[in-house]
Amino acid sequence: MVVAPNEERGAHVDPAALEALRTRLQTYMVKKGLRSTAQRRLIIDTFFEGAPHMTIEDLLQKVRNHDRGIGYATVYRTLKLLAECGVASERRFGDGLSRYELADEASAHHDHLICLRCGKIIEFEEPRIEQLQDEIAEKYGFLITSHKHEMYGHCADCQRARKESGEDLDELDE
């Protein structure tokens, strides 16, 4: 699966998996005695329909298209609630921002390529990497319970733009 930064989730998430996440959230909220307010529902629905790897600011901008009265703190608390109950996973890609993705996407293991220039995040699955990780763990008698694999560099579009502008590709990291 390859996902660019502004691509919508849509076809990438199984509707049954989304329903299971909604049920998990609903059960958690009832257990904790939390209300399902109109603002909270709007934030949750927007998150479920939105692009993967959303920041709080991304989500705030989207929900304010429907309700200008929703504040940063409300979006922040709602995303923390989603992470707390296992519906969302918080990810950090080295740029100081927290990004959130559906836990369904996070548990269906994938790795990330992150462009240092434009911020594009490409998700991919590569069985050979998974196999090599298992072999390394076995070699050292290590039981892996989880891992994150993130590779940083420059996407094809940014490399092409630098080349077309005459900039030296060897200076991409400077």
C-alpha atoms as an extended CHARMM CRD file, in Angstrom:
* protein
*
       174  EXT
         1         1  MET       CA              0.0000000000        0.0000000000        0.0000000000  PROA      1               0.0000000000
         2         2  VAL       CA              1.3910000000        3.4150000000       -0.9160000000  PROA      2               0.0000000000
         3         3  VAL       CA             -0.2450000000        6.4740000000        0.5800000000  PROA      3               0.0000000000
         4         4  ALA       CA              0.6620000000       10.0540000000       -0.2580000000  PROA      4               0.0000000000
         5         5  PRO       CA              0.1290000000       12.7470000000        2.4010000000  PROA      5               0.0000000000
         6         6  ASN       CA             -3.2200000000       14.0810000000        1.2270000000  PROA      6               0.0000000000
         7         7  GLU       CA             -4.7690000000       10.8560000000       -0.0200000000  PROA      7               0.0000000000
         8         8  GLU       CA             -8.0660000000        9.9350000000        1.5990000000  PROA      8               0.0000000000
         9         9  ARG       CA             -8.4270000000        6.6060000000        3.3990000000  PROA      9               0.0000000000
        10        10  GLY       CA            -11.5260000000        5.5080000000        1.4980000000  PROA      10              0.0000000000
        11        11  ALA       CA            -10.6480000000        2.3360000000       -0.3670000000  PROA      11              0.0000000000
        12        12  HSD       CA             -7.7330000000        1.4340000000        1.9300000000  PROA      12              0.0000000000
        13        13  VAL       CA             -9.8070000000        0.4680000000        4.9700000000  PROA      13              0.0000000000
        14        14  ASP       CA            -12.1420000000       -2.4890000000        5.1830000000  PROA      14              0.0000000000
        15        15  PRO       CA            -15.6540000000       -1.2990000000        6.1960000000  PROA      15              0.0000000000
        16        16  ALA       CA            -15.9440000000       -4.2020000000        8.6660000000  PROA      16              0.0000000000
        17        17  ALA       CA            -12.6800000000       -3.1070000000       10.3160000000  PROA      17              0.0000000000
        18        18  LEU       CA            -13.9880000000        0.4660000000       10.5890000000  PROA      18              0.0000000000
        19        19  GLU       CA            -17.1800000000       -0.7990000000       12.2010000000  PROA      19              0.0000000000
        20        20  ALA       CA            -15.1410000000       -2.8570000000       14.6750000000  PROA      20              0.0000000000
        21        21  LEU       CA            -13.1330000000        0.2450000000       15.6070000000  PROA      21              0.0000000000
        22        22  ARG       CA            -16.3290000000        2.2600000000       16.0720000000  PROA      22              0.0000000000
        23        23  THR       CA            -17.7450000000       -0.4760000000       18.3170000000  PROA      23              0.0000000000
        24        24  ARG       CA            -14.5180000000       -0.5570000000       20.3500000000  PROA      24              0.0000000000
        25        25  LEU       CA            -14.7110000000        3.2200000000       20.7960000000  PROA      25              0.0000000000
        26        26  GLN       CA            -18.3860000000        3.1480000000       21.7560000000  PROA      26              0.0000000000
        27        27  THR       CA            -17.7870000000        0.3980000000       24.3260000000  PROA      27              0.0000000000
        28        28  TYR       CA            -14.8380000000        2.2950000000       25.8010000000  PROA      28              0.0000000000
        29        29  MET       CA            -16.8010000000        5.5330000000       26.0550000000  PROA      29              0.0000000000
        30        30  VAL       CA            -19.7140000000        3.8080000000       27.8150000000  PROA      30              0.0000000000
        31        31  LYS       CA            -17.3020000000        2.0940000000       30.2210000000  PROA      31              0.0000000000
        32        32  LYS       CA            -15.6190000000        5.4280000000       31.0370000000  PROA      32              0.0000000000
        33        33  GLY       CA            -18.9120000000        7.3330000000       31.2460000000  PROA      33              0.0000000000
        34        34  LEU       CA            -17.9880000000        9.6600000000       28.3660000000  PROA      34              0.0000000000
        35        35  ARG       CA            -20.6590000000       11.4810000000       26.3970000000  PROA      35              0.0000000000
        36        36  SER       CA            -20.9670000000       11.3230000000       22.6330000000  PROA      36              0.0000000000
        37        37  THR       CA            -21.3410000000       15.0190000000       21.8300000000  PROA      37              0.0000000000
        38        38  ALA       CA            -22.0330000000       16.3920000000       18.3640000000  PROA      38              0.0000000000
        39        39  GLN       CA            -18.5320000000       17.9190000000       18.2150000000  PROA      39              0.0000000000
        40        40  ARG       CA            -16.8760000000       14.6780000000       19.3050000000  PROA      40              0.0000000000
        41        41  ARG       CA            -18.8640000000       12.6890000000       16.7080000000  PROA      41              0.0000000000
        42        42  LEU       CA            -17.8690000000       15.1560000000       13.9690000000  PROA      42              0.0000000000
        43        43  ILE       CA            -14.1870000000       14.8950000000       14.9230000000  PROA      43              0.0000000000
        44        44  ILE       CA            -14.3350000000       11.0920000000       15.0540000000  PROA      44              0.0000000000
        45        45  ASP       CA            -16.1910000000       10.7910000000       11.7330000000  PROA      45              0.0000000000
        46        46  THR       CA            -13.7720000000       13.2130000000       10.0730000000  PROA      46              0.0000000000
        47        47  PHE       CA            -10.7830000000       11.2780000000       11.4220000000  PROA      47              0.0000000000
        48        48  PHE       CA            -12.1990000000        7.9650000000       10.2030000000  PROA      48              0.0000000000
        49        49  GLU       CA            -12.7760000000        9.3930000000        6.7110000000  PROA      49              0.0000000000
        50        50  GLY       CA             -9.6280000000       11.5020000000        6.4940000000  PROA      50              0.0000000000
        51        51  ALA       CA             -6.1160000000       11.0120000000        5.2250000000  PROA      51              0.0000000000
        52        52  PRO       CA             -3.7580000000        8.6840000000        7.0430000000  PROA      52              0.0000000000
        53        53  HSD       CA             -1.0900000000       10.3020000000        9.2280000000  PROA      53              0.0000000000
        54        54  MET       CA             -3.2180000000       13.3050000000       10.2020000000  PROA      54              0.0000000000
        55        55  THR       CA             -1.8200000000       15.8830000000       12.5980000000  PROA      55              0.0000000000
        56        56  ILE       CA             -4.0590000000       17.6280000000       15.1000000000  PROA      56              0.0000000000
        57        57  GLU       CA             -3.8620000000       20.7200000000       12.8930000000  PROA      57              0.0000000000
        58        58  ASP       CA             -4.9070000000       18.7250000000        9.7920000000  PROA      58              0.0000000000
        59        59  LEU       CA             -7.9330000000       17.3380000000       11.5840000000  PROA      59              0.0000000000
        60        60  LEU       CA             -8.8250000000       20.7190000000       13.1100000000  PROA      60              0.0000000000
        61        61  GLN       CA             -8.8130000000       22.3180000000        9.6600000000  PROA      61              0.0000000000
        62        62  LYS       CA            -11.1100000000       19.6000000000        8.2800000000  PROA      62              0.0000000000
        63        63  VAL       CA            -13.6220000000       19.7230000000       11.1470000000  PROA      63              0.0000000000
        64        64  ARG       CA            -13.7400000000       23.5200000000       11.0520000000  PROA      64              0.0000000000
        65        65  ASN       CA            -15.0740000000       23.2300000000        7.4980000000  PROA      65              0.0000000000
        66        66  HSD       CA            -18.2390000000       21.8940000000        9.1840000000  PROA      66              0.0000000000
        67        67  ASP       CA            -18.1670000000       23.6180000000       12.5910000000  PROA      67              0.0000000000
        68        68  ARG       CA            -16.0640000000       26.7580000000       13.0840000000  PROA      68              0.0000000000
        69        69  GLY       CA            -16.6590000000       26.5560000000       16.8450000000  PROA      69              0.0000000000
        70        70  ILE       CA            -14.5250000000       23.4690000000       17.4150000000  PROA      70              0.0000000000
        71        71  GLY       CA            -11.2650000000       24.3150000000       19.1340000000  PROA      71              0.0000000000
        72        72  TYR       CA             -7.7950000000       22.8270000000       19.1360000000  PROA      72              0.0000000000
        73        73  ALA       CA             -8.1870000000       21.4140000000       22.6600000000  PROA      73              0.0000000000
        74        74  THR       CA            -11.3490000000       19.5100000000       21.6940000000  PROA      74              0.0000000000
        75        75  VAL       CA             -9.6180000000       17.9010000000       18.7080000000  PROA      75              0.0000000000
        76        76  TYR       CA             -6.5410000000       17.1420000000       20.8280000000  PROA      76              0.0000000000
        77        77  ARG       CA             -8.5820000000       15.4850000000       23.5890000000  PROA      77              0.0000000000
        78        78  THR       CA            -10.5970000000       13.4660000000       21.0600000000  PROA      78              0.0000000000
        79        79  LEU       CA             -7.4630000000       12.1530000000       19.3160000000  PROA      79              0.0000000000
        80        80  LYS       CA             -5.9730000000       11.2470000000       22.7070000000  PROA      80              0.0000000000
        81        81  LEU       CA             -9.2250000000        9.3940000000       23.5050000000  PROA      81              0.0000000000
        82        82  LEU       CA             -8.9790000000        7.4700000000       20.2080000000  PROA      82              0.0000000000
        83        83  ALA       CA             -5.3790000000        6.5090000000       20.9890000000  PROA      83              0.0000000000
        84        84  GLU       CA             -6.2050000000        5.6280000000       24.6050000000  PROA      84              0.0000000000
        85        85  CYS       CA             -8.8950000000        3.1410000000       23.5950000000  PROA      85              0.0000000000
        86        86  GLY       CA             -6.8160000000        1.5790000000       20.8060000000  PROA      86              0.0000000000
        87        87  VAL       CA             -8.7180000000        3.0270000000       17.8450000000  PROA      87              0.0000000000
        88        88  ALA       CA             -5.8580000000        5.2860000000       16.7110000000  PROA      88              0.0000000000
        89        89  SER       CA             -2.0810000000        5.0860000000       16.9370000000  PROA      89              0.0000000000
        90        90  GLU       CA              0.1420000000        8.0990000000       17.4370000000  PROA      90              0.0000000000
        91        91  ARG       CA              3.2030000000        8.1970000000       15.1720000000  PROA      91              0.0000000000
        92        92  ARG       CA              6.1830000000       10.5590000000       15.1730000000  PROA      92              0.0000000000
        93        93  PHE       CA              8.3360000000       10.8530000000       12.0710000000  PROA      93              0.0000000000
        94        94  GLY       CA             11.1440000000       13.0480000000       13.3730000000  PROA      94              0.0000000000
        95        95  ASP       CA              9.6900000000       16.4520000000       12.4730000000  PROA      95              0.0000000000
        96        96  GLY       CA              8.2700000000       17.2940000000       15.8920000000  PROA      96              0.0000000000
        97        97  LEU       CA              4.6610000000       16.5740000000       14.8890000000  PROA      97              0.0000000000
        98        98  SER       CA              2.4200000000       13.8230000000       16.1920000000  PROA      98              0.0000000000
        99        99  ARG       CA              0.4650000000       12.0930000000       13.4730000000  PROA      99              0.0000000000
       100       100  TYR       CA             -2.4180000000        9.7180000000       13.9780000000  PROA      100             0.0000000000
       101       101  GLU       CA             -3.4790000000        6.7170000000       11.9520000000  PROA      101             0.0000000000
       102       102  LEU       CA             -6.2420000000        4.1980000000       12.4650000000  PROA      102             0.0000000000
       103       103  ALA       CA             -5.1250000000        1.3730000000       14.7220000000  PROA      103             0.0000000000
       104       104  ASP       CA             -6.4310000000       -1.0140000000       12.0770000000  PROA      104             0.0000000000
       105       105  GLU       CA             -3.8570000000        0.4090000000        9.6710000000  PROA      105             0.0000000000
       106       106  ALA       CA             -1.1570000000        0.2900000000       12.3340000000  PROA      106             0.0000000000
       107       107  SER       CA             -1.8550000000       -3.3020000000       13.3310000000  PROA      107             0.0000000000
       108       108  ALA       CA             -1.9350000000       -4.4010000000        9.6830000000  PROA      108             0.0000000000
       109       109  HSD       CA              1.8170000000       -3.9870000000        9.7400000000  PROA      109             0.0000000000
       110       110  HSD       CA              3.4410000000       -1.6070000000        7.3090000000  PROA      110             0.0000000000
       111       111  ASP       CA              6.6130000000        0.4410000000        7.1390000000  PROA      111             0.0000000000
       112       112  HSD       CA              7.1910000000        4.0520000000        6.0970000000  PROA      112             0.0000000000
       113       113  LEU       CA              9.3660000000        6.0420000000        3.7030000000  PROA      113             0.0000000000
       114       114  ILE       CA              9.4070000000        9.7120000000        4.7690000000  PROA      114             0.0000000000
       115       115  CYS       CA             10.5500000000       12.5120000000        2.4630000000  PROA      115             0.0000000000
       116       116  LEU       CA             12.6230000000       15.0700000000        4.3520000000  PROA      116             0.0000000000
       117       117  ARG       CA             11.8700000000       17.7910000000        1.8120000000  PROA      117             0.0000000000
       118       118  CYS       CA              8.1070000000       17.6820000000        1.1680000000  PROA      118             0.0000000000
       119       119  GLY       CA              6.9440000000       15.4640000000        4.0310000000  PROA      119             0.0000000000
       120       120  LYS       CA              5.3710000000       12.7940000000        1.8180000000  PROA      120             0.0000000000
       121       121  ILE       CA              4.8430000000        9.5490000000        3.7110000000  PROA      121             0.0000000000
       122       122  ILE       CA              4.7820000000        6.3670000000        1.6720000000  PROA      122             0.0000000000
       123       123  GLU       CA              3.4660000000        3.2410000000        3.3660000000  PROA      123             0.0000000000
       124       124  PHE       CA              4.6760000000       -0.1100000000        2.1210000000  PROA      124             0.0000000000
       125       125  GLU       CA              4.6600000000       -3.7770000000        3.0290000000  PROA      125             0.0000000000
       126       126  GLU       CA              7.7160000000       -5.8590000000        2.2040000000  PROA      126             0.0000000000
       127       127  PRO       CA              7.7460000000       -9.5160000000        3.2820000000  PROA      127             0.0000000000
       128       128  ARG       CA             11.5210000000       -9.7720000000        2.7660000000  PROA      128             0.0000000000
       129       129  ILE       CA             12.1110000000       -7.1160000000        5.4520000000  PROA      129             0.0000000000
       130       130  GLU       CA              9.8010000000       -8.9370000000        7.8400000000  PROA      130             0.0000000000
       131       131  GLN       CA             11.5740000000      -12.2340000000        7.1590000000  PROA      131             0.0000000000
       132       132  LEU       CA             15.0100000000      -10.6790000000        7.7160000000  PROA      132             0.0000000000
       133       133  GLN       CA             13.8480000000       -9.1330000000       11.0130000000  PROA      133             0.0000000000
       134       134  ASP       CA             12.5880000000      -12.5330000000       12.1680000000  PROA      134             0.0000000000
       135       135  GLU       CA             15.8910000000      -14.1760000000       11.2060000000  PROA      135             0.0000000000
       136       136  ILE       CA             17.9080000000      -11.5420000000       13.0850000000  PROA      136             0.0000000000
       137       137  ALA       CA             15.7180000000      -11.8880000000       16.1750000000  PROA      137             0.0000000000
       138       138  GLU       CA             16.0450000000      -15.6800000000       16.0660000000  PROA      138             0.0000000000
       139       139  LYS       CA             19.8320000000      -15.4410000000       15.6740000000  PROA      139             0.0000000000
       140       140  TYR       CA             20.0510000000      -13.4380000000       18.9020000000  PROA      140             0.0000000000
       141       141  GLY       CA             17.3160000000      -15.3360000000       20.7580000000  PROA      141             0.0000000000
       142       142  PHE       CA             15.1430000000      -12.2370000000       20.8060000000  PROA      142             0.0000000000
       143       143  LEU       CA             11.3470000000      -12.2350000000       20.8770000000  PROA      143             0.0000000000
       144       144  ILE       CA             10.0110000000       -9.2330000000       18.9360000000  PROA      144             0.0000000000
       145       145  THR       CA              6.7510000000       -7.8800000000       20.3380000000  PROA      145             0.0000000000
       146       146  SER       CA              6.5800000000       -4.8420000000       18.0610000000  PROA      146             0.0000000000
       147       147  HSD       CA              8.7300000000       -2.6420000000       15.8940000000  PROA      147             0.0000000000
       148       148  LYS       CA              8.6610000000        0.4530000000       13.7100000000  PROA      148             0.0000000000
       149       149  HSD       CA             10.6030000000        0.7210000000       10.4740000000  PROA      149             0.0000000000
       150       150  GLU       CA             10.9490000000        4.2290000000        9.0840000000  PROA      150             0.0000000000
       151       151  MET       CA             13.3350000000        5.2660000000        6.3310000000  PROA      151             0.0000000000
       152       152  TYR       CA             14.1030000000        8.9350000000        5.7330000000  PROA      152             0.0000000000
       153       153  GLY       CA             15.2770000000       10.4310000000        2.4670000000  PROA      153             0.0000000000
       154       154  HSD       CA             13.9550000000       12.1960000000       -0.6200000000  PROA      154             0.0000000000
       155       155  CYS       CA             11.0100000000       11.0860000000       -2.7360000000  PROA      155             0.0000000000
       156       156  ALA       CA             11.1730000000       10.7440000000       -6.5060000000  PROA      156             0.0000000000
       157       157  ASP       CA              9.2530000000       14.0130000000       -7.0440000000  PROA      157             0.0000000000
       158       158  CYS       CA             11.6700000000       16.0270000000       -4.8990000000  PROA      158             0.0000000000
       159       159  GLN       CA             14.6970000000       14.4080000000       -6.5330000000  PROA      159             0.0000000000
       160       160  ARG       CA             13.2550000000       15.2180000000       -9.9610000000  PROA      160             0.0000000000
       161       161  ALA       CA             12.5130000000       18.8270000000       -8.9710000000  PROA      161             0.0000000000
       162       162  ARG       CA             16.0360000000       19.2930000000       -7.6210000000  PROA      162             0.0000000000
       163       163  LYS       CA             17.5360000000       17.7850000000      -10.7710000000  PROA      163             0.0000000000
       164       164  GLU       CA             15.3780000000       19.9620000000      -13.0640000000  PROA      164             0.0000000000
       165       165  SER       CA             16.3590000000       23.0860000000      -11.1310000000  PROA      165             0.0000000000
       166       166  GLY       CA             20.0270000000       22.2150000000      -11.5450000000  PROA      166             0.0000000000
       167       167  GLU       CA             20.6180000000       21.6420000000       -7.8400000000  PROA      167             0.0000000000
       168       168  ASP       CA             23.1910000000       19.0150000000       -6.9480000000  PROA      168             0.0000000000
       169       169  LEU       CA             21.4520000000       15.8360000000       -5.7540000000  PROA      169             0.0000000000
       170       170  ASP       CA             24.4590000000       15.0570000000       -3.5260000000  PROA      170             0.0000000000
       171       171  GLU       CA             23.5510000000       18.1440000000       -1.4750000000  PROA      171             0.0000000000
       172       172  LEU       CA             20.0260000000       16.9180000000       -0.6070000000  PROA      172             0.0000000000
       173       173  ASP       CA             20.8850000000       16.4410000000        3.0570000000  PROA      173             0.0000000000
       174       174  GLU       CA             22.6090000000       19.7840000000        3.5220000000  PROA      174             0.0000000000
